[in-house]
Amino acid sequence: MVKVKELKQLKVGKIIENIDLKKYTTYKVGGTGRVLVIPKDIKSLIKLMDYIKKNDVKYKVLGNGSNLIFPDGLYDGILIKLDDFNNIDIKGTTITVGAGYNLIKLCMVAAKNSLAGIEFASGIPGTVGGAIYMNAGAYKSDMGYIVKSVKVLTPEGEVKTFSNKEMDFHYRTSFIQKNPGYICLEVTYKLYRGKKESILEVINDRKKRRLESQPLEYPSAGSVFRNPDNNFAGKLIEDLGYKGKKIGGAMVSTKHANFVINTGSAKAEDIKKLILEIQEKVKEKYGIELKIEQEFVE
């Protein structure tokens, strides 16, 4: 049980009680979050994490909630949003930016400064920290190609800077994802000079392609499964005849089979059941264990 009164006494930042989790995830599902904390700076985050550790309280760091599925009931833990970690500094072809900064906004800032290399991320609805955690990518590129270094908070409460190599970026994963307790604080990107008009043209073209091929008019969390080697998760699901398959208010998109959408009345449990059923059926028919990109928060 979270003791909100004790949390408030820490004076670490903004505290919001009993939040509606539907407002904090892109699937627009979930029940109530007991308490949300928005730390005002790194010192406050260290203090908060120390309290969490000493009191053995469960917690979750939230970005834009674009890969999380919370339960329909109560999440009785501390949710942390790094909204105030939103600094941005541009020096030459290098951008240093806080973990709470919006990724799509960052892509536009880079474009306006004639910096190329990050256009692939212009349609990913997350934060910088979330993108690093997931090694977010698209169009055969990902964070691992453009990150110079990442400032993290370790489970011991120390602030360290990891090089690209130490971040161990691989397809949709990173050191932080594999090592719970590490929190991304700030990222330094190494980009390259380009023509502003050409960069914006690529961004607009990709936006057009996404609108045509993805069900962006419905709440979803992007691709549900990672593509297996030499194959496509969407094709396997489509070949099963699962396009349009529904459980409650959750449905496999008829536009792109690797998207599960909330048709308006979905519960978190509907989405979870549909995802797990697809995973089971694909394994049954093709002998392929699809890896789920999204996380079921308990």
VMD Tcl script that draws the C-alpha trace (Angstrom):
set ca {
  {0.00 0.00 0.00}
  {1.39 3.38 -1.03}
  {1.46 5.94 1.79}
  {0.69 9.16 -0.07}
  {1.11 11.33 3.03}
  {4.71 10.13 3.40}
  {5.32 10.74 -0.31}
  {4.11 14.32 -0.03}
  {6.48 14.93 2.87}
  {9.43 14.10 0.60}
  {8.71 17.25 -1.45}
  {10.16 15.69 -4.61}
  {7.75 17.21 -7.12}
  {4.15 17.12 -8.27}
  {1.98 14.33 -6.83}
  {-1.39 13.33 -8.32}
  {-3.60 10.77 -6.58}
  {-5.97 8.22 -8.14}
  {-5.21 8.88 -11.80}
  {-7.30 7.49 -14.64}
  {-4.83 5.22 -16.45}
  {-6.84 5.52 -19.68}
  {-5.41 9.04 -19.99}
  {-1.83 7.81 -19.66}
  {-1.70 4.98 -22.23}
  {-2.15 5.05 -26.00}
  {-4.52 2.04 -25.84}
  {-6.81 4.19 -23.62}
  {-7.44 1.28 -21.23}
  {-6.66 0.50 -17.60}
  {-8.13 1.24 -14.21}
  {-6.80 3.59 -11.55}
  {-3.22 4.43 -10.63}
  {-2.89 5.00 -6.89}
  {-0.40 7.84 -7.26}
  {1.64 9.59 -9.96}
  {4.84 11.47 -9.11}
  {6.50 13.98 -11.45}
  {9.98 14.57 -9.95}
  {11.26 18.11 -10.42}
  {14.93 17.16 -11.00}
  {17.51 14.36 -10.72}
  {18.12 15.02 -7.01}
  {14.38 14.61 -6.34}
  {14.24 11.41 -8.41}
  {17.15 9.95 -6.40}
  {15.32 10.81 -3.18}
  {12.10 9.22 -4.49}
  {13.87 6.04 -5.62}
  {15.59 5.78 -2.23}
  {12.16 5.95 -0.54}
  {10.75 3.32 -2.94}
  {13.66 0.96 -2.25}
  {13.59 1.36 1.53}
  {9.82 0.81 1.69}
  {9.74 -1.96 -0.92}
  {7.03 -0.16 -2.93}
  {6.30 -1.24 -6.50}
  {6.79 1.42 -9.15}
  {6.77 2.01 -12.88}
  {8.43 4.73 -14.94}
  {5.98 6.02 -17.55}
  {6.81 7.64 -20.87}
  {3.81 8.23 -23.12}
  {2.38 4.82 -22.19}
  {2.69 3.68 -25.79}
  {3.82 0.16 -24.91}
  {2.09 -0.47 -21.59}
  {-1.13 -2.32 -20.77}
  {-2.23 -1.66 -17.20}
  {-4.81 -3.82 -15.38}
  {-8.48 -2.80 -15.33}
  {-8.46 -2.50 -11.54}
  {-6.13 -0.62 -9.20}
  {-2.40 -0.25 -9.79}
  {-1.35 0.16 -6.17}
  {2.14 1.46 -6.78}
  {4.01 4.63 -7.61}
  {3.95 5.79 -11.23}
  {6.79 8.10 -12.20}
  {6.71 10.51 -15.14}
  {9.82 12.46 -16.09}
  {7.94 15.34 -17.73}
  {10.25 17.92 -16.13}
  {13.33 16.22 -17.61}
  {12.76 18.18 -20.81}
  {15.96 20.14 -21.40}
  {17.34 20.32 -24.93}
  {20.75 21.57 -26.06}
  {22.05 21.62 -29.64}
  {25.77 21.96 -30.37}
  {26.75 21.42 -33.99}
  {25.43 18.02 -35.00}
  {24.95 16.87 -31.40}
  {21.64 17.08 -29.50}
  {21.47 16.46 -25.76}
  {17.92 16.03 -24.53}
  {16.05 15.03 -21.36}
  {14.32 11.64 -21.06}
  {10.87 13.23 -20.75}
  {11.11 15.10 -24.06}
  {8.58 14.09 -26.72}
  {10.25 12.04 -29.47}
  {8.12 13.35 -32.36}
  {8.81 16.93 -31.22}
  {12.54 16.13 -31.09}
  {12.45 14.91 -34.71}
  {10.85 18.20 -35.81}
  {13.41 20.26 -33.83}
  {16.22 18.29 -35.50}
  {14.68 18.86 -38.95}
  {14.32 22.62 -38.35}
  {18.01 22.71 -37.41}
  {18.93 20.81 -40.61}
  {20.01 17.72 -38.63}
  {19.36 14.34 -40.25}
  {19.43 10.75 -39.04}
  {16.46 10.70 -36.69}
  {13.65 11.01 -39.27}
  {12.76 7.32 -38.83}
  {11.41 8.14 -35.35}
  {9.10 10.96 -36.47}
  {5.98 8.79 -36.09}
  {6.85 7.03 -32.83}
  {4.49 8.36 -30.12}
  {6.82 8.09 -27.13}
  {9.31 9.97 -25.01}
  {13.07 9.98 -25.48}
  {13.51 7.79 -22.38}
  {10.92 5.28 -23.55}
  {12.54 5.12 -26.99}
  {15.92 4.33 -25.43}
  {14.44 1.67 -23.15}
  {12.77 -0.08 -26.11}
  {15.44 0.82 -28.68}
  {12.57 2.17 -30.73}
  {12.97 1.95 -34.46}
  {11.36 2.02 -37.88}
  {12.40 1.92 -41.54}
  {15.46 -0.28 -40.83}
  {16.91 2.12 -38.28}
  {16.70 2.52 -34.50}
  {18.09 4.45 -31.53}
  {21.25 2.36 -31.53}
  {22.36 3.97 -34.80}
  {22.25 7.56 -33.57}
  {22.86 7.55 -29.79}
  {26.26 8.78 -28.64}
  {25.69 8.33 -24.89}
  {22.98 7.94 -22.25}
  {22.93 9.37 -18.74}
  {21.28 6.91 -16.35}
  {20.35 6.57 -12.70}
  {21.62 3.22 -11.40}
  {19.73 1.01 -8.90}
  {22.30 2.18 -6.31}
  {21.27 5.81 -6.82}
  {24.36 6.88 -8.79}
  {24.28 8.98 -11.96}
  {26.41 7.43 -14.70}
  {26.94 8.02 -18.41}
  {26.91 4.95 -20.66}
  {28.45 4.89 -24.13}
  {26.52 3.55 -27.10}
  {28.37 0.23 -26.76}
  {27.56 -0.06 -23.04}
  {23.87 0.50 -23.85}
  {23.95 -2.84 -25.72}
  {21.30 -1.84 -28.27}
  {19.75 -4.71 -30.21}
  {16.44 -5.16 -32.03}
  {13.81 -3.55 -29.74}
  {15.93 -3.94 -26.62}
  {18.68 -2.24 -24.62}
  {20.80 -2.59 -21.48}
  {18.17 -0.64 -19.50}
  {15.38 -2.99 -20.56}
  {17.43 -6.04 -19.61}
  {18.56 -4.57 -16.29}
  {15.56 -3.42 -14.20}
  {16.26 -0.55 -11.86}
  {18.20 1.61 -14.31}
  {16.41 4.81 -15.38}
  {17.23 6.88 -18.47}
  {17.75 10.55 -17.52}
  {19.23 12.19 -20.61}
  {20.40 11.22 -24.09}
  {23.05 12.63 -26.41}
  {22.43 12.00 -30.11}
  {25.05 12.31 -32.85}
  {23.28 13.33 -36.09}
  {24.58 14.74 -39.36}
  {23.98 17.80 -41.51}
  {21.23 17.64 -44.09}
  {18.96 19.94 -46.07}
  {15.95 21.04 -44.04}
  {13.56 20.71 -46.99}
  {14.76 17.16 -47.80}
  {14.48 16.05 -44.16}
  {10.93 17.44 -43.85}
  {10.03 15.80 -47.16}
  {11.10 12.39 -45.79}
  {9.12 13.01 -42.56}
  {5.97 13.98 -44.50}
  {6.31 11.03 -46.87}
  {6.63 8.62 -43.93}
  {3.61 10.21 -42.26}
  {1.57 9.67 -45.44}
  {2.68 6.03 -45.61}
  {1.75 5.45 -41.94}
  {-1.71 6.94 -42.43}
  {-2.28 4.65 -45.41}
  {-0.99 1.44 -43.79}
  {-1.69 1.79 -40.05}
  {-4.98 2.21 -38.11}
  {-3.98 5.54 -36.56}
  {-7.62 6.58 -36.17}
  {-8.01 4.09 -33.28}
  {-6.21 3.83 -29.92}
  {-3.43 1.23 -30.18}
  {0.17 0.76 -29.12}
  {1.75 0.28 -32.52}
  {3.12 -3.10 -33.54}
  {2.13 -5.79 -31.05}
  {4.81 -8.34 -31.97}
  {8.41 -8.16 -33.07}
  {9.05 -9.46 -36.57}
  {10.62 -12.93 -36.39}
  {13.79 -13.59 -38.42}
  {13.11 -13.51 -42.16}
  {9.38 -13.09 -41.63}
  {6.68 -10.57 -40.72}
  {4.40 -10.89 -37.70}
  {1.58 -9.11 -39.57}
  {1.69 -11.62 -42.43}
  {1.60 -14.62 -40.06}
  {-1.42 -13.15 -38.25}
  {-3.17 -12.30 -41.52}
  {-2.52 -15.82 -42.86}
  {-4.25 -17.17 -39.75}
  {-7.36 -15.30 -40.86}
  {-7.21 -13.08 -37.78}
  {-7.74 -9.67 -39.41}
  {-10.90 -8.28 -37.80}
  {-10.83 -10.89 -34.98}
  {-12.47 -9.43 -31.85}
  {-12.51 -10.09 -28.13}
  {-14.77 -7.59 -26.39}
  {-13.81 -4.13 -27.60}
  {-10.36 -5.23 -28.77}
  {-9.84 -6.05 -32.44}
  {-7.05 -7.07 -34.81}
  {-6.88 -4.19 -37.29}
  {-8.23 -4.88 -40.77}
  {-5.63 -2.42 -42.09}
  {-2.54 -3.97 -40.46}
  {-2.72 -7.37 -38.73}
  {0.16 -6.60 -36.32}
  {-1.97 -3.87 -34.69}
  {-4.56 -4.53 -32.00}
  {-6.95 -1.61 -31.68}
  {-9.41 -0.37 -29.08}
  {-12.68 -0.02 -31.01}
  {-14.02 2.21 -28.24}
  {-15.08 -0.03 -25.39}
  {-12.09 -2.33 -24.91}
  {-10.89 -3.35 -21.48}
  {-7.24 -4.10 -20.77}
  {-8.20 -7.75 -20.28}
  {-9.75 -7.89 -23.80}
  {-6.50 -6.65 -25.35}
  {-4.37 -9.01 -23.26}
  {-6.53 -12.04 -24.14}
  {-6.46 -11.23 -27.86}
  {-2.67 -10.77 -27.90}
  {-2.03 -14.02 -26.02}
  {-4.48 -15.92 -28.24}
  {-2.69 -14.71 -31.39}
  {0.67 -15.70 -29.91}
  {-0.66 -19.17 -29.08}
  {-2.29 -19.72 -32.49}
  {0.82 -18.62 -34.43}
  {2.97 -21.03 -32.38}
  {0.42 -23.81 -32.90}
  {0.25 -23.36 -36.68}
  {3.76 -22.21 -37.62}
  {5.94 -23.26 -34.68}
  {7.03 -19.62 -34.26}
  {7.02 -17.97 -30.81}
  {6.13 -14.34 -31.52}
  {7.74 -11.94 -29.06}
  {5.33 -9.38 -27.61}
  {6.61 -5.78 -27.84}
  {4.09 -4.52 -25.31}
  {4.25 -4.98 -21.55}
  {1.45 -6.24 -19.32}
  {1.83 -4.27 -16.10}
  {0.72 -6.19 -13.02}
}
mol new
graphics top color blue
foreach p $ca { graphics top sphere $p radius 0.5 }
foreach p [lrange $ca 0 end-1] q [lrange $ca 1 end] { graphics top cylinder $p $q radius 0.2 }
display resetview
